[in-house]
Amino acid sequence: MTPVKFLYFLSVVVVFLSFGCKKDNPGPQLPPVTTTGACTFGCRVNGEVWLPGKKSNGTIDNLEGGLMVRWNPDGSEDSLSYDFLLFGYGNSGDGFQIYSEAISDTGTYSFGYPRGIWPSCSQCDSYGYFNYKGKSYTSGNFKGNFIRFRRFDKKHKIYSGLFSFTAVSSDQRDTIQVIDGRFDIDMYKIN
């Protein structure tokens, strides 16, 4: 092969590879699953990634929540359980509520229908809730609805885990699938 033909061949290969290596913008990505108190939250709603919006100061995702000590009959520290509440808000006014009652440690807990309207009521069941375009969806009693705590650190106030649920609209006409949910919350940072 002559040097001119070799340079021509090399330039064709470089041009071909440069077109083949272009990467499309993948769009929003879910945060990694972590247990460090990274203050992250995300999930897929009917296959689309949903992430909370940003606060106006831009320092942390728009998340809030808390942990409430639940009454225990024998009064011992070992038998205490906690209610976990996490809110995530989107830029367009949509948002999530994840509420889990009577948590005592890491593990998997199921979601169902709430008995009360607001998650702060002391008699609510664990549930997932999503408000999107003015329509409310609440986890129903579907198989596979869960929240799984991977870290439940009361001392450092770091709570991390996974969640997934099917939710039914308030008019009972349609459902949504919430999958690949993850959160890693440092309550000292978000409250």
C-alpha positions in Angstrom: 0.0 0.0 0.0 1.4 3.4 -1.0 1.7 6.1 1.6 -1.0 8.2 0.0 -3.4 5.2 0.0 -2.5 4.4 3.6 -3.2 8.0 4.7 -6.5 7.9 2.8 -7.5 4.6 4.4 -6.5 5.9 7.8 -8.5 9.1 7.4 -11.6 7.1 6.4 -11.2 4.9 9.5 -10.9 7.9 11.8 -14.0 9.6 10.3 -15.9 6.3 10.5 -14.9 5.8 14.1 -15.7 9.4 15.1 -19.3 9.0 13.8 -19.7 5.6 15.5 -18.5 6.9 18.9 -20.9 9.8 19.3 -23.0 9.4 22.4 -26.5 10.4 22.6 -27.7 12.4 25.7 -29.1 9.7 27.9 -31.4 12.1 29.8 -31.8 12.0 33.5 -30.2 9.1 35.3 -31.1 7.6 38.7 -28.6 8.3 41.5 -26.5 5.3 42.5 -27.7 3.1 45.4 -25.7 4.3 48.4 -25.8 4.1 52.1 -23.7 7.1 53.0 -26.3 9.9 53.6 -25.8 11.3 50.2 -29.3 13.0 50.3 -30.4 11.3 47.0 -33.8 10.1 45.9 -35.1 8.8 42.6 -37.2 6.1 40.9 -38.9 5.2 37.6 -42.5 6.0 37.1 -43.9 3.9 34.2 -40.4 3.6 32.9 -39.5 7.3 33.1 -36.8 8.5 35.5 -38.2 10.8 38.2 -35.9 12.9 40.3 -36.7 15.7 42.8 -36.2 19.3 41.8 -33.7 21.6 43.3 -34.2 24.1 46.1 -33.7 27.7 45.1 -30.3 27.8 46.8 -29.2 24.8 44.7 -27.4 23.1 47.6 -29.5 20.0 48.1 -32.3 18.1 46.3 -35.7 19.2 47.3 -36.3 16.6 50.0 -37.7 16.7 53.5 -38.8 14.2 56.0 -38.4 12.9 59.5 -38.4 10.0 61.9 -41.0 9.8 64.7 -40.6 7.6 67.7 -43.6 5.3 68.1 -45.1 4.5 71.5 -43.9 1.2 72.9 -45.9 -0.7 75.5 -43.0 -1.8 77.8 -41.1 1.5 77.7 -37.7 -0.2 76.9 -35.3 1.3 74.4 -35.0 -2.0 72.6 -38.6 -2.3 71.8 -38.9 1.2 70.2 -40.1 1.4 66.7 -40.1 4.4 64.4 -42.2 5.9 61.6 -40.2 7.1 58.6 -41.6 9.8 56.3 -39.9 11.2 53.2 -41.2 13.8 50.7 -39.7 14.5 47.3 -40.9 17.4 45.1 -40.4 17.9 41.4 -40.0 21.2 39.6 -43.5 21.0 38.1 -45.3 20.6 41.4 -45.4 16.8 41.3 -44.1 14.9 44.2 -43.7 11.7 46.3 -44.4 10.7 49.8 -42.9 7.5 51.2 -44.2 6.5 54.6 -43.3 3.5 56.6 -44.7 2.7 60.0 -43.2 0.7 62.9 -39.7 0.3 61.6 -37.2 -1.0 64.1 -34.2 -2.0 61.9 -33.0 -2.7 58.4 -35.3 -5.1 56.4 -38.2 -5.2 54.0 -41.6 -3.7 54.9 -44.7 -3.8 52.7 -46.8 -0.9 51.4 -50.6 -0.9 51.3 -53.5 1.6 51.3 -53.2 4.3 54.0 -56.0 4.4 56.6 -55.6 8.2 57.0 -55.3 11.1 54.6 -52.1 12.6 55.9 -48.9 10.6 56.6 -48.3 12.4 59.9 -51.4 10.7 61.4 -50.4 8.2 64.1 -52.8 5.5 62.7 -51.6 5.4 59.0 -50.3 2.2 57.4 -47.1 2.2 55.3 -47.6 3.5 51.8 -46.2 5.2 48.7 -47.9 8.2 47.2 -47.3 10.1 43.9 -49.0 13.3 42.8 -48.5 14.0 39.0 -50.3 16.5 36.9 -52.9 17.1 39.5 -53.7 13.4 39.9 -53.0 11.4 43.0 -51.8 7.8 43.1 -51.6 5.8 46.3 -50.0 2.3 46.7 -52.7 -0.3 46.8 -52.6 -3.8 48.3 -50.6 -5.2 45.3 -48.1 -8.0 45.6 -44.5 -6.6 45.4 -45.1 -3.3 47.1 -42.2 -2.7 49.5 -39.7 -0.4 51.1 -36.4 -2.1 52.0 -34.1 -0.3 54.5 -30.5 -1.0 53.8 -29.3 1.4 56.5 -31.4 2.5 59.5 -28.9 4.5 61.6 -30.7 6.3 64.4 -27.4 7.6 65.9 -26.2 9.4 62.7 -29.8 9.9 61.3 -28.9 8.2 58.0 -31.6 6.2 56.3 -31.1 4.4 53.0 -33.0 1.9 51.0 -35.0 0.8 48.0 -38.7 0.9 47.2 -41.1 -0.3 44.5 -44.9 -0.2 44.3 -48.0 -0.1 42.1 -50.2 2.8 42.8 -53.9 3.3 41.9 -55.4 6.7 41.0 -57.8 8.3 43.4 -60.6 7.7 40.9 -59.6 4.0 40.7 -59.3 4.3 36.8 -55.6 3.7 36.3 -52.4 2.6 37.9 -48.8 3.5 37.7 -45.7 1.4 38.3 -43.0 2.9 40.5 -39.8 0.8 40.3 -36.1 1.1 40.9 -36.8 3.5 43.8 -33.8 4.5 46.0 -33.1 6.9 48.7 -30.1 7.8 50.9 -31.1 10.4 53.4 -29.1 12.3 56.1 -31.8 13.8 58.2 -29.4 16.3 59.7 -28.9 17.8 56.1 -32.5 17.8 54.9 -34.2 19.3 57.9 
